Amino acid sequence: MANYHPADELLMQFAAGQLTNALGVMVACHLESCPHCAHQVKVYNHLGGELLAEQSEAPVSAELLEHAWAKAQAPAAANPFANVGDVRVPRPLRRFVPGYYDDVPWGGFSKSIQQWDLPISDSQYTARFYKIAAGKELPEHTHKGNEFTLVMTGSFSDKSGDYHAGDFILADEQTRHQPRAHMSEDCICFAVMDAPLKLTGFFGRMLNPFLR
């Protein structure tokens, strides 16, 4: 299981604007707390600009130029949540979490493990918050596809290591683990997945038909 930073390929796709909404927002959140990856994206943006500069010019209609100029001159819409909420809520998420994570309409099977689906889920990825109570753990599971996870607050561990706020983790079909939140505080994670989890324990297998 890879951890701590997005792969270079993912950062290049982000710089080129090729990621879907859900995964793009997650990478943008990671960049806010990771100078290393933010620098890499700047490098890729610079390289992309150089490649564009080498391309031959193409004629553009006057109507398109007028439309682009009018859009550039229009005043930016005010973001009512830009300066509110806890600083630990990254800016790309503040339109969905205007206050703090306590304001999220959590749901789930128990108070120890809760979740909330973000409205940025798309046809390819489901975007979801998980909240694991301090000292509690998710059921043992594997994955039917890829799951990208960004630790928002708190920390958790599994057999592969310890993960803290800002860490970026990729789990896939080869991953089998049971994440446990550290005892100090609840752990909130932002997960983007292209397939449901697959629970592996006895009771977990009974719940698999209800997962999505």
N, C-alpha and C positions, 0 to 999 in steps of 0.2 A: 504494500500500500504506500503510494507516494504521499508526501506531506510537506507542509510549510509554505510552498510557493507554487503558483501555476506553472505548467510546462511552458517552455519558450514558444512552442507552436500555438498554445492558447493565447499568449500575450501578443503574438503577431496577428492572430485573427482578431483580437480586440482592437489593436491599432488600426487594422484595415476595415473595422466596422462590420465584420463578418459574423459576429456572435448574435444569437437570439437575445431577446429582451432579458430573459431570466438569467442566463449565464453571463451576459454582458454586465448586468447590474451587480452580480456577485464579484466579478473581476474588478469592477470599478470600486467596490467597497474595500477589497483587499489592497488596492493601490493607495487608498487613503492612509493606510497604516504601514505601508511597506515601501520605503524609499528605493530599495534595490529594484523591485519590479516596476515602480513608477519610472525609474531611469531607463530601464529596458524598453518600456513602451515609447518613451521619448526618442530613443535611438531608432526604433522601428518606424516611428512617424517620420523621422528625418530621412531615413532611407526611402520610404514611400514617396516623400516629396521629391527626392532626387530622381526617382524613376519617372514620376510624372513630368518633371522638367525636361526629360530626355525625349518625351513623346512629341510627335508632330502636332502642330496646332490644327484645330478643327473649327470651322465656322459656327457661330452661335447666332441665333435669331435675335432681332432687336426686342421682340416681345419677351423672350426668356431673360435677356439682360435687364429689362425694366422690372420684371417680376422679382428677380434676385436682388436688385438694388432697393426696391421698395421693402422687401423683407428684411434686408440688412439695416434699413433706417428705422424700422418700426421699434417702438420701445419694448424692452423685455418685460414679459408678464411677471408680476410679483409672485414669489413663492411664499405663501403664508406660513410655511413650516421651516423656512431657511434658518431661522435663528432661535428656534424653540426646541425643547426636548433635551434629553441628556446627550452630552458630547459623545458618548459611546455609540449612539445611533449614527452610522455613516450617512453623509449627505445624500447619496443615491437612494437611500431607503426612507428618508424623512417624509416623503409625500405619502407613504403607506403607514409609517409609525410616527405620527406627529408629536407624541409626547414621549413615552418611554415604553419599554417592552411590557410593563404591567398593563398598559392600555390595550394590548393585543387581545382579541377575543379567543383565548386559548380553549381548546377542547381536547378530548382524548379519552382513553380508557381509565385513567387514574390521575390523581394530582401529582404523582411522582414523574410521569411521562406525559407531556402534553405537546400539542402541535397546532399549527395554524397555516393554512395554505394562502400564499400571497397572491394578489390579483395579477401578477406578472407571469403566471404560468402560461405556457403556449403549447402549440401542437407537438413540439418535440420534448419539452422539459416541464416537469412539475417543480414549482418553487415552494419551499416549505420552511417554516421555523420549527425547530424542536426545542423544548425546554426540559432538561433533565434535572430533577431536584438534587440538591447536594447529597452526595454519597449514594445516589441511586444509579441504576444502570438500565440500558436498553436490553430487550431480549436478545439472545444470541441470534445472529442472522448473517446471511450472505446477500449478494445483490444479483438481480437478473440483468443488470446492465451497468452503466456508470452512474456514480453518485459523487458530485462535487460538494464539499462541505467547507464552510467558513465559520470558524469559531467567533462568535460575536462578543460574548461575555463569559466569564468563568473559564473552566478548563475541564478536560476529560482525558482519560487514558484508555488504552486497550493493549493487547499483547505486543503491538508494534511500537508503542511509544506514548509520550505525553503531548497534549496539544493545548495551546493557550490562545487567548484573544488575538485575532489577526492571522492565525495559521490556516492554511489552505490545504485541504486533504482530498485526494482522489481515491475512491474505493471502487472495485470492479467485481466481476464474477469470480475472481480468484481470492477475494477478501472474505474472510469469515472471522467475525469479531463480536465483542460485547462491550461497547463503550460504557464507561462508568464515570460519572461526574465526580470531581474531587470534593472532599468534605467541606471545603471553605465556603463555597457558594454554589447557587444553581448555575448550570451551564446552558447557555442559549446558543444554538447553532442555526445557520442559514444553509439549507441543503437544496441542491438542484439535481434532479435525477431524471433519467430517461426511461426508467423501468422501476417497478415496485421492489421493495425489500422482499427477501424470502427468509422467513423465520425458520430456524433449524431445530429448536427444542421441541419437546413433546407437545406442550400446550401451544407453542408458537405455530406448529404445523396445522393446528386446528383453526388458527386465526388467519392463515394465509389467504383463504378465499375472500376475506373482507378487506384485504390491503389493496391499495391502488396507488 
